[in-house]
């Protein structure tokens, strides 16, 4: 197999002498953490609240307006979650902790770790050198919640049905499209039910016949 030449427009990492490599690596890990966190917040709140998932987000924030006012350099993000600060995300998680507790460490530890991460984030965002262990602390934090992220991803692949389906806003929305809906055939006992016509159609009723 021949190795393809890199595209002239392909993004590459630029090593700049006066920019500490640790600062770049720390920012990259923060990017990784926050994009995952935003995905989790969206999915969990959408599953909990349906179309009302963004009720506590300002969809017309000053950050959104400022970004979209630069019409000569448009960005694809239109979701209010893309313009929410980390503090807003953590408040949403706190307010709906029951949805997230299975993925994160115990609340007291989660809060303490977030305080450290937030300070590391401030250091990078405001171009401070920071502590020599900032990147190591951030990596350890990501390792601590890595299993939780995996649990989050795989929980939505679970084969176990949501019962009763009407109690879940997302499941309820797609219920009319389910060819084999679940029904409670006895108290506490569920089964998939389908209506089936066993009678053979008469020749005159077959498709394409007179």
C-alpha positions as CSV (number, residue, x, y, z in Angstrom):
1,X,0.0,0.0,0.0
2,X,1.4,3.3,-1.0
3,X,1.4,6.2,1.5
4,X,-0.7,9.1,0.4
5,X,0.8,12.6,0.5
6,X,-0.9,14.8,3.1
7,X,-3.4,17.3,1.7
8,X,-2.0,20.8,1.6
9,X,-5.1,21.9,3.6
10,X,-4.9,19.1,6.2
11,X,-4.8,20.5,9.7
12,X,-1.4,20.0,11.5
13,X,-0.1,20.8,14.9
14,X,2.0,23.9,14.8
15,X,4.9,23.9,17.3
16,X,5.4,27.5,18.4
17,X,8.5,28.1,20.6
18,X,6.9,30.4,23.1
19,X,3.8,28.3,23.6
20,X,4.3,25.6,26.3
21,X,3.5,22.1,25.0
22,X,1.9,21.3,28.3
23,X,-0.6,24.2,27.8
24,X,-1.6,22.9,24.4
25,X,-2.0,19.3,25.7
26,X,-4.0,20.5,28.7
27,X,-6.3,22.5,26.4
28,X,-6.8,19.5,24.2
29,X,-7.8,17.3,27.2
30,X,-10.2,20.1,28.3
31,X,-11.7,20.1,24.8
32,X,-12.2,16.4,25.0
33,X,-13.8,16.5,28.4
34,X,-16.2,19.3,27.7
35,X,-17.4,18.0,24.3
36,X,-18.2,14.7,25.9
37,X,-19.9,16.4,28.8
38,X,-22.1,18.4,26.4
39,X,-23.1,15.3,24.6
40,X,-24.1,13.6,27.9
41,X,-26.1,16.6,29.1
42,X,-28.0,16.8,25.8
43,X,-28.8,13.1,25.7
44,X,-29.8,12.7,29.3
45,X,-31.9,15.9,29.4
46,X,-33.5,15.0,26.0
47,X,-34.4,11.6,27.4
48,X,-35.8,13.1,30.6
49,X,-37.6,16.2,29.2
50,X,-38.2,15.5,25.5
51,X,-38.4,18.6,23.3
52,X,-38.4,20.7,26.5
53,X,-34.8,19.6,27.3
54,X,-33.3,23.1,26.7
55,X,-35.7,25.0,28.9
56,X,-33.0,26.1,31.3
57,X,-30.6,27.2,28.6
58,X,-30.6,30.7,27.0
59,X,-30.9,30.1,23.3
60,X,-30.4,33.8,22.5
61,X,-27.4,34.4,24.8
62,X,-24.9,37.3,24.3
63,X,-22.3,34.7,23.3
64,X,-24.6,33.4,20.6
65,X,-25.4,36.9,19.3
66,X,-21.8,37.9,19.3
67,X,-20.8,34.9,17.3
68,X,-23.5,35.1,14.7
69,X,-23.0,38.8,14.2
70,X,-19.8,38.1,12.4
71,X,-21.5,37.1,9.2
72,X,-18.2,37.1,7.3
73,X,-16.9,34.1,9.3
74,X,-20.0,32.0,10.1
75,X,-19.9,28.9,12.4
76,X,-22.2,25.8,12.2
77,X,-23.2,25.8,15.8
78,X,-26.8,26.8,16.4
79,X,-27.5,24.8,19.6
80,X,-27.8,26.7,22.9
81,X,-25.7,24.0,24.5
82,X,-22.7,25.0,22.3
83,X,-22.7,28.4,23.9
84,X,-23.2,27.3,27.5
85,X,-20.3,27.8,29.9
86,X,-18.9,24.9,31.9
87,X,-20.6,26.4,35.0
88,X,-23.9,26.2,33.3
89,X,-23.3,22.5,32.3
90,X,-22.4,21.6,35.9
91,X,-25.5,23.4,37.2
92,X,-27.7,21.4,34.9
93,X,-26.0,18.2,36.1
94,X,-26.4,19.2,39.7
95,X,-30.1,19.9,39.2
96,X,-30.6,16.5,37.5
97,X,-28.1,14.5,39.5
98,X,-30.2,11.4,39.4
99,X,-29.7,11.2,35.6
100,X,-25.9,11.5,36.0
101,X,-25.0,9.8,39.3
102,X,-24.5,6.4,37.6
103,X,-21.7,7.9,35.4
104,X,-19.7,10.0,37.8
105,X,-17.9,9.6,41.1
106,X,-19.9,10.3,44.4
107,X,-21.2,13.9,44.4
108,X,-18.7,15.2,47.0
109,X,-15.8,13.9,45.0
110,X,-17.2,15.0,41.6
111,X,-17.7,18.6,43.0
112,X,-14.1,18.7,44.4
113,X,-12.6,17.4,41.2
114,X,-14.6,19.9,39.1
115,X,-13.3,22.7,41.3
116,X,-9.7,21.6,40.3
117,X,-10.6,21.2,36.6
118,X,-12.3,24.6,36.5
119,X,-9.2,26.3,38.0
120,X,-6.9,24.5,35.4
121,X,-9.3,25.7,32.7
122,X,-9.0,29.3,33.9
123,X,-5.2,29.0,33.9
124,X,-5.1,27.8,30.3
125,X,-7.8,30.2,29.1
126,X,-6.0,33.2,30.6
127,X,-2.5,32.2,29.3
128,X,-1.0,31.4,32.7
129,X,1.7,28.8,33.0
130,X,-0.1,27.0,35.7
131,X,1.1,24.2,38.0
132,X,3.5,21.5,36.7
133,X,0.9,18.8,37.7
134,X,-2.1,20.4,36.0
135,X,-2.0,18.1,33.0
136,X,-1.4,15.0,35.2
137,X,-4.3,15.9,37.4
138,X,-6.6,16.4,34.4
139,X,-5.6,13.1,32.9
140,X,-6.3,11.3,36.2
141,X,-9.7,13.0,36.4
142,X,-10.5,11.7,32.8
143,X,-9.4,8.2,33.8
144,X,-11.6,8.4,36.9
145,X,-14.7,9.1,34.7
146,X,-13.7,7.0,31.7
147,X,-15.7,4.0,32.9
148,X,-18.7,6.3,33.4
149,X,-18.5,7.6,29.9
150,X,-18.4,4.1,28.6
151,X,-21.4,3.2,30.8
152,X,-23.2,6.2,29.4
153,X,-22.6,5.1,25.8
154,X,-23.5,1.5,26.3
155,X,-26.6,2.2,28.4
156,X,-28.4,3.4,25.3
157,X,-27.6,0.1,23.5
158,X,-29.2,-2.0,26.2
159,X,-31.7,-4.6,24.9
160,X,-34.0,-4.2,28.0
161,X,-37.2,-2.4,26.9
162,X,-38.5,0.8,28.6
163,X,-41.6,-0.2,30.5
164,X,-44.1,1.3,30.5
165,X,-43.1,3.1,27.3
166,X,-45.6,5.9,27.9
167,X,-43.6,7.0,31.0
168,X,-40.6,8.0,28.8
169,X,-41.0,11.0,26.6
170,X,-38.6,9.8,24.0
171,X,-40.0,6.3,23.9
172,X,-43.5,7.7,23.8
173,X,-42.7,9.9,20.8
174,X,-41.6,6.9,18.7
175,X,-44.3,4.5,20.0
176,X,-46.5,4.9,17.0
177,X,-43.7,3.7,14.8
178,X,-43.0,0.5,16.8
179,X,-44.3,-2.5,14.9
180,X,-44.2,-4.7,18.0
181,X,-45.2,-2.5,21.0
182,X,-45.1,-3.8,24.5
183,X,-48.4,-4.3,26.4
184,X,-49.1,-5.2,30.0
185,X,-50.9,-8.5,29.6
186,X,-51.1,-9.0,33.4
187,X,-50.3,-6.8,36.3
188,X,-46.5,-6.4,36.2
189,X,-46.2,-8.8,33.2
190,X,-45.3,-7.4,29.8
191,X,-45.2,-8.9,26.3
192,X,-44.8,-7.7,22.7
193,X,-48.2,-7.7,20.9
194,X,-48.8,-7.7,17.2
195,X,-52.1,-8.0,15.3
196,X,-52.0,-10.7,12.7
197,X,-54.6,-11.6,10.1
198,X,-54.6,-15.4,9.4
199,X,-57.3,-15.5,6.8
200,X,-56.1,-16.0,3.2
201,X,-57.2,-13.2,1.0
202,X,-59.5,-14.1,-1.9
203,X,-58.1,-14.0,-5.4
204,X,-60.1,-11.0,-6.2
205,X,-58.5,-9.0,-3.4
206,X,-54.9,-9.7,-4.4
207,X,-52.8,-6.8,-5.5
208,X,-53.0,-6.3,-9.3
209,X,-56.0,-8.5,-9.9
210,X,-59.4,-7.4,-11.0
